[in-house]
Amino acid sequence: MSKQIDDIFKKEFKDYSLSVPDSVWENIEQSLNQNKKQSVFSMYKLLAAASILIVAVLTLFFTFQNTNRNTISEKIVSQSTTPELKNKNKSDQISQNKIEPNKEIENSSKYKNNTNIESTKEINHIDLTEQDQNIVENTIRFEKIEKLSAKEVQVQSNFIARTVKLSNPVTFPKEDKDLIADNLTGKKTREPVKWIIGGEFAPTYSYRYLSAAESNLEKSYYNSVEAPISSYSGGVNVKIVLHKRLSVQTGVYYSSMGQSINHLNVYSNNAIDKVDPEYRKDFENTFTLSNSIGNIKFNSMYVFVDETNFRIDINSENKYFFDATDPIFNELEAEISQNIEYLEIPLYLNYKFIDRKIDLNITGGIGANMLISNNVYLIHGNSKENIGETDGVNTMNYSGTFALGIELPILRNLTFNLQPAVKYYINAINPDSDIESHPYSFAVYSGFNYSF
Amino acid sequence: MDQLPEIIKACIKGDRIAQKKLYHNLADKMYGVCLRYAANEDEAKDILQDGFIKVFLNLKQFNYKGSFEGWVRRIIVNTALEKFRDKNYLFAVNMTQGYETSDSEYDHILSELSANDLLLLIRELSPQYQMVFNLYAIEGYSHKEISEIMNIKEGTSKSNLSRAREILKEKINKHYSVSVNF
């Protein structure tokens, strides 16, 4: 029974055709004309994408150069919002199409009288032996149809009025089915490679995991005097879509990692003020402060005193004196931030596990992280002074990243992404240190993707 | 279609007369396909228009292995499918099992219905049922294939099909005053 329903529909529709209004060809012609213009426009799109990349890389570069860290996100985000104008043309065409049916309404009443004649013909060719019964049923049928809404009657009349071309009953060729089957099984070898380019930015929570410490005591000591820092990361990425759900991603990402060092008081070195300016350099302090990432070599006018009396190694040649009762900053007034900045070249795989209007995806992979900056800052109020660097950190590190993302469409080819991500450094970043320190970060990236 | 390869080559070069010829050879038949997938004539014209633009833009990729009509038809069906996805319909779907009934009177009515009547019926289905029924019953896709292209489970495709058939039967009953015992 069910199969019979299918067969009836299949038989009627196999070679069903209906004359198309001329407006459709006119629209197609118009689109084909515009497509020629668009191929020129697509060059501009390519240039726009290239400029996003260049501007983003330059932005990162200059950010590192002058350690002015405020503007990176705005640049990346603003460069990503390339406008998309494609849809406008389409809506114009749709509105043109909608004018067409008015003409047909006028004709519908004209054709109404023909309805019974045509339908009788249908009955005749279907089954002559049961002619009487068919005519009765057919009359009932069309009485019902007349009771349908005005719209349905109009549509019906139009169809009857038009020439219904029932050409020779050609069965659906086997080659076509094979072709369709090939298409369905994903053999879309002829489809052009899809590229996606994007920029994103994230506020980051960064700290480190201490592993294989020789002594747990030392490890817990460092955990008590060090703390996570807030920083940021961002960059540009390029994705190549391998499959409708799977893509491979690379790019250039900047990230700032590190920790904050606590329980230190800062004193001004009174010796500096007493000597001739040209000798001041000799009075710069060269303390070494040990911490979980490595040893910080201070190079500053300040004198640092460790409240825990454990971390600072004073060079005997230092010439300094200070008023122990009068720190210029105590531990609550200033923060010592140990920052290590990297440029990452990632190799990630991205899988869309929900591929709808709003996509959800998971991303995972590894990254090569080049050390681009290694500084320790004394941050007090709005000012930030460079007071030294961490000794012996690796210049190349490898990290693993895992992220979950949500992708929202904005324009046809432009999407907004929100992606919480966790990154962990697989290798200990300082081979010289007794303690193996693996920085990690939690970041929530937001940005834009543009697909070609 | 005479000298199809020549016409296709001319179309690839951008010969507008050849493009028009190619279009007119297939447009009426493809419009018939579009009408089955669309909710109304405007939408059908839209699918036809977008589908043919794709045909012309991708003509280089036709490898002359299968029939050209089949290739165009596939693009049209894919375009209809994209339109369906764009609409992002969220219709509640009843997971009713199908049933088998045999009724000679009912078969009779079915065999009398013209393509126009059937078209009206098919359009009254929800978009997802309409899509599944078209792909399975008329295009001849399997449930597995439908599940892949529509991004639904195979079981959903099956239940949608049987529900679509059920609705079609009900509509025929209602419209044509035929009482059928299910």
Interface residues (C-beta under 8 A of the other chain):
Chain A: M1 S2 Q4 I5 D6 I8 F9 K10 E12 F13 K14 D15 Y16 S17 L18 S19 V20 P21 S23 V24 W25 N27 I28 E29 S31 L32 N35 K36 Q93 I94 N97 K98 E100 P101 S119 E122 I123 I126 D127 E130 N134 E137 N138 I140 R141 K144 I145 L148 E152 V155 Q156 F159 I160 V164 K165 F172 P173 E175 D176 K177 D178 L179 I180 A181 N183 L184 T185 R190 D355 R356 K357
Chain B: G14 R16 Q19 K20 Y23 H24 A27 D28 K29 Y31 G32 V33 L35 R36 E41 D42 K45 D46 L48 Q49 F52 I53 F56 L57 Q61 K65 G66 S67 E69 G70 W71 R73 R74 V77 N78 N88 G98 Y99 E100 T101 S102 D103 Y106 D107 H108 I109 L110 S111 E112 L113 S114 A115 N116 D117 L118 L119 L120 I122 F133 Y136 A137 I138 E139 G140 Y141 E145 E148 I149 N151 S162 R165 L168 K169 H175 Y176 S177 V178
